[in-house]
């Protein structure tokens, strides 16, 4: 297909492979760093493969997917290889499909989000069955066993306890020893109690992270796959055309009617519903009932992801108005996202209508 050539640009293909393949291969090969390869494949590779296809072509995108799957397989075995392969392949095939069909941008975003969620659910169900519905407990035990195997196990446990992450029974605190050389020592009973706390903490964290990964990450990554691939792809094609105007294969493809990021906003009628979901989810996810807590977390993270994109749009709008350089229009949203304040910018914009994009409600006619 002309829309998906094997190689769009050799330099872009080589850069894509270097940026995406080398980190995941290196982290998979380094002892005790394999978890970073898994996280890279889970959170960054879907978006990265789409950008690689848009800039370099099909070959670099498939190379990143293959290397990512093999890296996870090396870290997590055959099950990890199969799960990562299904996940990244499903997302990439959906990306190729919406491009081939020239689907309207926001409809294509919905398809990408749905595919992300379905792939996560499939992986989750498979892993639960693999561990007899004790996935969280198995992960907690694996974490505790890993810390126990480290030479600095006692020091780590003391640091976790001092930071307030894990607890220790009052009657056992006098069994923690400070040795003359400044190192820590403890009895087997204390060590075992702390390791049980580590296991429980891991279970609790995973239970809280699962709705976030399922919903918020699916929305952010599903939209990001299309937004970033179209933007970087357009810039690469624009640069190729500037160097070789006669090349027709460098012409910009259909843009799916994607509006500029700076103009993304929630209509007034939809905004209050998303805001209500955010407020309701914020309270329900703190409920002691497991079912209500999960439902509240799903509501909260879905609304939060929407406001994150609106916050990014507001930031982009402000930066463009001030003539900020392009690189900072990428760096600043990422920084604000890491700091956890991007969604609050979106909420602020929805309430105040800073960009003036939402029309005021029409006055009702007097009877």
TORKE-502385 format. One line per field, with one value per residue (C-alpha): chain; residue in three letters; residue number from 1; x, y, z. Coordinates in steps of 0.001 Angstrom, whole numbers. Layout:
N
chaine: c(A ...) $
residu: c(Ala ...) $
num: c(NUM ...) $
u: c(X ...) $
v: c(Y ...) $
w: c(Z ...) $
end
This chain:
367
chaine: c(A A A A A A A A A A A A A A A A A A A A A A A A A A A A A A A A A A A A A A A A A A A A A A A A A A A A A A A A A A A A A A A A A A A A A A A A A A A A A A A A A A A A A A A A A A A A A A A A A A A A A A A A A A A A A A A A A A A A A A A A A A A A A A A A A A A A A A A A A A A A A A A A A A A A A A A A A A A A A A A A A A A A A A A A A A A A A A A A A A A A A A A A A A A A A A A A A A A A A A A A A A A A A A A A A A A A A A A A A A A A A A A A A A A A A A A A A A A A A A A A A A A A A A A A A A A A A A A A A A A A A A A A A A A A A A A A A A A A A A A A A A A A A A A A A A A A A A A A A A A A A A A A A A A A A A A A A A A A A A A A A A A A A A A A A A A A A A A A A A A A A A A A A A A A A A A A A A A A A A A A A A A A A A A) $
residu: c(Unk Unk Unk Unk Unk Unk Unk Unk Unk Unk Unk Unk Unk Unk Unk Unk Unk Unk Unk Unk Unk Unk Unk Unk Unk Unk Unk Unk Unk Unk Unk Unk Unk Unk Unk Unk Unk Unk Unk Unk Unk Unk Unk Unk Unk Unk Unk Unk Unk Unk Unk Unk Unk Unk Unk Unk Unk Unk Unk Unk Unk Unk Unk Unk Unk Unk Unk Unk Unk Unk Unk Unk Unk Unk Unk Unk Unk Unk Unk Unk Unk Unk Unk Unk Unk Unk Unk Unk Unk Unk Unk Unk Unk Unk Unk Unk Unk Unk Unk Unk Unk Unk Unk Unk Unk Unk Unk Unk Unk Unk Unk Unk Unk Unk Unk Unk Unk Unk Unk Unk Unk Unk Unk Unk Unk Unk Unk Unk Unk Unk Unk Unk Unk Unk Unk Unk Unk Unk Unk Unk Unk Unk Unk Unk Unk Unk Unk Unk Unk Unk Unk Unk Unk Unk Unk Unk Unk Unk Unk Unk Unk Unk Unk Unk Unk Unk Unk Unk Unk Unk Unk Unk Unk Unk Unk Unk Unk Unk Unk Unk Unk Unk Unk Unk Unk Unk Unk Unk Unk Unk Unk Unk Unk Unk Unk Unk Unk Unk Unk Unk Unk Unk Unk Unk Unk Unk Unk Unk Unk Unk Unk Unk Unk Unk Unk Unk Unk Unk Unk Unk Unk Unk Unk Unk Unk Unk Unk Unk Unk Unk Unk Unk Unk Unk Unk Unk Unk Unk Unk Unk Unk Unk Unk Unk Unk Unk Unk Unk Unk Unk Unk Unk Unk Unk Unk Unk Unk Unk Unk Unk Unk Unk Unk Unk Unk Unk Unk Unk Unk Unk Unk Unk Unk Unk Unk Unk Unk Unk Unk Unk Unk Unk Unk Unk Unk Unk Unk Unk Unk Unk Unk Unk Unk Unk Unk Unk Unk Unk Unk Unk Unk Unk Unk Unk Unk Unk Unk Unk Unk Unk Unk Unk Unk Unk Unk Unk Unk Unk Unk Unk Unk Unk Unk Unk Unk Unk Unk Unk Unk Unk Unk Unk Unk Unk Unk Unk Unk Unk Unk Unk Unk Unk Unk Unk Unk Unk Unk Unk Unk Unk Unk Unk Unk Unk Unk Unk Unk Unk Unk Unk Unk Unk Unk Unk Unk Unk Unk) $
num: c(1 2 3 4 5 6 7 8 9 10 11 12 13 14 15 16 17 18 19 20 21 22 23 24 25 26 27 28 29 30 31 32 33 34 35 36 37 38 39 40 41 42 43 44 45 46 47 48 49 50 51 52 53 54 55 56 57 58 59 60 61 62 63 64 65 66 67 68 69 70 71 72 73 74 75 76 77 78 79 80 81 82 83 84 85 86 87 88 89 90 91 92 93 94 95 96 97 98 99 100 101 102 103 104 105 106 107 108 109 110 111 112 113 114 115 116 117 118 119 120 121 122 123 124 125 126 127 128 129 130 131 132 133 134 135 136 137 138 139 140 141 142 143 144 145 146 147 148 149 150 151 152 153 154 155 156 157 158 159 160 161 162 163 164 165 166 167 168 169 170 171 172 173 174 175 176 177 178 179 180 181 182 183 184 185 186 187 188 189 190 191 192 193 194 195 196 197 198 199 200 201 202 203 204 205 206 207 208 209 210 211 212 213 214 215 216 217 218 219 220 221 222 223 224 225 226 227 228 229 230 231 232 233 234 235 236 237 238 239 240 241 242 243 244 245 246 247 248 249 250 251 252 253 254 255 256 257 258 259 260 261 262 263 264 265 266 267 268 269 270 271 272 273 274 275 276 277 278 279 280 281 282 283 284 285 286 287 288 289 290 291 292 293 294 295 296 297 298 299 300 301 302 303 304 305 306 307 308 309 310 311 312 313 314 315 316 317 318 319 320 321 322 323 324 325 326 327 328 329 330 331 332 333 334 335 336 337 338 339 340 341 342 343 344 345 346 347 348 349 350 351 352 353 354 355 356 357 358 359 360 361 362 363 364 365 366 367) $
u: c(0 1210 -33 2175 5465 8148 10580 9415 12768 15954 17348 14015 13862 17361 16605 13354 15122 17905 15525 13025 14944 18223 16727 14435 17182 19736 17352 16316 19949 21106 20521 17829 16759 14272 11297 12211 11998 8516 7403 8872 6909 3737 3639 5824 6132 2540 2916 6522 5687 2976 5349 8039 5631 4550 8134 10229 7853 6567 9961 11192 7761 7732 11342 10423 7422 9457 12316 9898 8089 11346 12658 9551 9808 13359 12300 8936 9206 6842 3750 5270 6233 2704 956 3198 2885 -905 -987 1365 183 -3480 -2747 -583 -3079 -5833 -3591 -3021 -6755 -7936 -5289 -6298 -9995 -9175 -11443 -12393 -9835 -11937 -13756 -10338 -9301 -12308 -11278 -7691 -8846 -11198 -8439 -6094 -8715 -9580 -5919 -5371 -8461 -7329 -3891 -5398 -7808 -5043 -2686 -5412 -6127 -2406 -2136 -5501 -7074 -4272 -2369 -1926 -868 1636 3082 3371 5132 7476 8415 9093 11188 13202 14008 14889 17435 19320 22474 21179 17798 17914 18939 16117 13546 14706 14505 10980 9966 11596 9796 6456 5819 5716 4798 6279 4658 5649 6870 9345 10901 13439 14762 16122 19864 22285 25697 28979 29871 26671 24810 21494 20694 17463 16148 14448 11088 11423 12643 9722 7223 8634 8618 4957 4317 6135 3959 782 1932 2598 -879 -2476 -507 -1377 -5067 -5003 -2918 -5002 -7937 -5478 -3620 -6827 -8652 -6351 -3406 -5710 -7173 -3822 -2033 -4924 -5148 -1377 -760 -2744 -1861 1908 2169 288 2231 5721 4841 3726 6909 9074 7196 7365 11132 11489 9395 11535 14644 13079 9973 9558 8944 5259 5490 6361 3061 1069 -1543 -5139 -5179 -8421 -9899 -7761 -8124 -4993 -4261 -4601 -8301 -9261 -12016 -15074 -18440 -20397 -23002 -20338 -17964 -20174 -20807 -17090 -16592 -19328 -17658 -14346 -15850 -17941 -15043 -12735 -14973 -16008 -12447 -11756 -14616 -13763 -15998 -13840 -16495 -17431 -13748 -12965 -16026 -15042 -11444 -12613 -14839 -12084 -9297 -11479 -12468 -8929 -7488 -9939 -8954 -5263 -5752 -7679 -4906 -2368 -4519 -4682 -925 -328 -2732 -912 2535 1570 140 3466 5532 7189 9614 8293 10553 9112 5581 6512 8610 6288 3143 5267 6687 3254 1938 4728 4022 347 -1062 -2005 -5509 -6106 -5264 -7925 -10492 -9623 -10025 -13367 -14708 -13274 -13325 -9958 -9628 -13162 -13861 -17194 -20064 -22139 -25574 -28245 -30679 -34148 -36879 -39456 -42924) $
v: c(0 3502 4674 2128 1652 -628 2295 5908 7399 5493 8074 8212 4406 4136 6783 5037 1701 3285 5162 2336 -920 -218 778 -2234 -4653 -3236 -3283 -6837 -7984 -6265 -8385 -7048 -4418 -6541 -4854 -1653 -3502 -4711 -1204 222 -2256 -1763 2034 3380 813 1069 4815 4404 1782 4012 6983 4730 3691 7266 8542 5598 3034 -447 -2116 -81 -366 -4165 -4305 -2423 -4677 -7853 -6759 -5580 -8911 -10888 -8695 -9321 -13016 -13086 -11435 -13141 -16350 -17744 -16299 -12820 -13224 -14292 -11565 -8735 -9967 -9962 -6533 -4622 -6431 -5664 -1967 -1714 -3558 -1216 1733 407 -256 3252 4729 2443 3270 6983 6977 10325 11221 11088 7957 6410 7423 5535 2420 2655 3103 132 -2089 -1051 -1960 -5285 -6271 -5377 -7304 -10353 -10219 -9709 -12645 -14886 -13976 -14497 -17967 -18715 -18012 -19544 -16097 -15199 -12813 -10033 -12455 -14099 -10707 -9747 -12990 -12614 -9101 -10261 -13207 -10912 -8491 -11416 -12658 -9340 -8909 -5542 -7012 -5858 -2323 -2016 -3283 -812 2015 978 888 4239 5832 4529 2186 -975 -1564 -3602 -4884 -2898 -5980 -6685 -3234 -3956 -6833 -4472 -4137 -1348 -2883 -1061 -598 1372 -1475 -2909 -6359 -8094 -11422 -13837 -13070 -9340 -9963 -12264 -9773 -6990 -9195 -9970 -6228 -5801 -8498 -6848 -3434 -4830 -6386 -3106 -1097 -3472 -3426 367 522 -1916 484 3265 1123 -272 3043 6056 4552 3164 6617 8411 5839 5294 9002 9465 6785 8800 12316 11830 9618 12158 15095 13586 11894 15204 16941 14207 14325 18118 17948 15371 17482 20530 18572 16682 18510 16055 13073 12257 9559 12255 14072 14438 11728 12248 13900 12220 15698 16024 19518 21205 20099 23700 23640 20395 20998 19407 20793 22425 19646 16934 18783 18777 15031 14295 16619 14814 11469 12873 14119 10997 8703 10634 9722 6212 5001 5567 3263 181 -2033 -3583 -3452 173 1123 -390 1250 4608 4211 3468 6568 8746 7611 7816 11406 12249 11066 13279 16292 15469 15849 19077 20365 19520 21407 24470 24408 24048 26928 29184 28253 28874 32267 33175 31823 29076 26855 23512 21463 23145 22458 18785 18970 21116 18924 15868 17667 18812 15263 13793 16404 15390 18840 18528 17252 20190 22564 20814 21124 24803 25394 23588 25735 29099 28602 30356 29820 30984 27912 26990 29217 30611 29029 30758 32790 31335 33323 34839 33423) $
w: c(0 -783 2609 4398 2513 3861 4142 4050 4928 5678 8143 9997 10050 11519 14147 15110 15541 17591 19889 20397 20008 21792 25196 25395 24296 26730 29693 28876 28771 31968 35109 37478 34914 32982 34634 32774 29464 30400 31393 28189 26074 28091 28200 25376 22601 21246 20663 19548 16912 15410 15266 13743 10976 10280 10067 8877 7429 8169 8597 11602 13230 12913 14103 17293 17912 17372 19612 22294 22332 22460 25282 27394 26536 27831 31074 31675 29658 27025 28707 28645 24986 24046 26050 24875 21281 21415 23064 20778 17640 18356 18867 15753 13550 14776 13898 10376 9989 10892 8594 5742 6197 6705 9738 11256 13916 17080 15903 15231 18769 20122 18191 19452 23057 22783 21366 24190 26793 25180 24961 28630 29695 27723 29331 32795 32485 31173 34014 36613 35242 35118 38869 39878 40420 42838 40565 43126 45848 43476 42549 46205 47065 44079 45206 48747 47499 45244 48085 50359 47800 47723 49835 51045 52026 55663 54761 52207 54672 57308 54768 53747 57394 58203 55231 56439 53521 55633 59256 62086 65254 68353 70175 67335 67058 69792 67698 65025 65638 64675 64206 65087 61397 60837 59118 60237 61489 62462 63620 61235 62841 62143 58613 57869 59271 57117 54032 54650 54804 51485 49943 51248 50025 46540 46405 47449 44875 42047 42923 42765 39593 37544 36901 36089 33564 32081 31670 31926 30074 27364 26731 26825 24682 22253 21458 21649 18998 16455 17577 17755 14668 12568 13922 13672 10398 8922 10055 8523 5226 5225 5635 2851 503 1258 226 -2700 -3990 -6869 -4563 -4531 -1856 630 211 3422 3845 4907 8311 9477 10030 13154 14638 16026 19591 20770 19804 21531 24089 25645 24558 27337 27497 27779 30073 33154 32744 32644 35616 37553 36801 38060 41354 41926 41113 43460 46411 45373 44788 48498 49538 51571 49418 46699 43965 44651 44890 41468 39873 41355 40174 36628 36646 38061 35751 32631 33419 34530 31207 29312 31407 30892 27149 27669 29918 27213 24697 26948 27477 23733 23027 25520 24249 20619 21549 23173 20277 22340 20449 19262 21529 24632 23388 23781 26954 29073 28779 29630 32683 33833 33365 35509 38184 38118 37400 33719 34483 36850 34013 31963 34750 35177 31443 31419 34254 33197 29395 29113 25359 24621 22491 24068 23065 25952 26339 24306 26446 26721 25102 27403 27046) $
end
